[in-house]
């Protein structure tokens, strides 16, 4: 069980797909959300990986608690500290 922007999610961080463009877009589609452009997703991933709040071991944001791979592929999502 994990949290994303304060909401409880059923995906366990230990079984999350790898943080990459394909898995991010797949999760956005599976959630029924509009998908971000591939280039935008790549930029978001790059910013997250360089961020001091990014938890590399679990691919989580330590600032908002979001599962990064589940967030970066959604068109209408945003970073809580406005990095993207």
C-alpha positions in Angstrom: 0.0 0.0 0.0 1.3 3.4 -0.9 0.1 7.0 -1.0 0.0 9.4 -3.9 -0.8 13.0 -3.3 -2.3 12.0 0.0 -4.7 9.3 -1.4 -4.2 5.7 -0.6 -3.3 3.6 -3.6 -3.4 -0.2 -3.9 -0.2 -0.6 -5.8 2.7 -1.6 -3.6 5.9 0.3 -4.3 7.8 -3.0 -4.3 5.8 -4.2 -7.4 5.8 -0.9 -9.3 7.1 -1.0 -12.9 10.5 0.5 -13.7 10.5 4.2 -13.9 10.6 4.8 -17.7 8.4 6.4 -20.4 6.6 3.3 -21.5 5.6 2.2 -18.0 4.5 5.8 -17.0 2.3 6.1 -20.1 0.9 2.5 -19.6 -0.1 3.4 -16.0 -1.8 6.7 -17.1 -3.8 4.8 -19.7 -4.7 2.1 -17.2 -6.0 4.8 -14.8 -8.1 6.3 -17.6 -6.1 9.6 -17.5 -5.0 11.6 -20.5 -1.4 10.8 -21.3 1.4 13.3 -21.5 3.5 13.7 -24.6 6.5 11.2 -24.6 9.0 14.1 -24.6 7.3 15.7 -21.6 7.4 12.4 -19.7 11.1 12.0 -20.4 11.8 15.5 -19.1 9.7 14.9 -16.0 11.6 11.7 -15.3 14.9 13.5 -15.7 13.8 16.2 -13.3 12.6 13.7 -10.7 15.8 11.6 -10.8 17.9 14.8 -10.1 15.6 16.0 -7.3 16.7 15.7 -3.7 13.2 14.5 -2.7 13.3 11.5 -5.1 13.7 8.2 -3.3 15.7 6.1 -5.8 15.1 2.8 -4.0 11.3 3.0 -4.1 10.8 5.5 -7.0 8.8 7.6 -4.6 8.7 11.4 -4.1 9.6 12.0 -0.4 7.9 15.4 -0.6 4.4 14.3 -1.6 4.6 10.6 -1.2 3.7 9.9 -4.9 4.7 6.9 -6.9 6.6 8.8 -9.5 6.0 6.3 -12.3 2.3 6.6 -11.7 2.4 10.4 -11.9 4.8 11.5 -14.6 2.8 10.0 -17.5 -0.5 11.8 -16.7 -1.0 15.0 -18.7 -2.6 17.0 -15.9 -0.3 16.1 -13.0 2.3 18.4 -11.5 5.3 18.4 -9.2 4.5 19.6 -5.7 7.6 21.8 -5.7 7.0 22.9 -9.3 10.1 21.2 -10.9 7.8 20.2 -13.8 
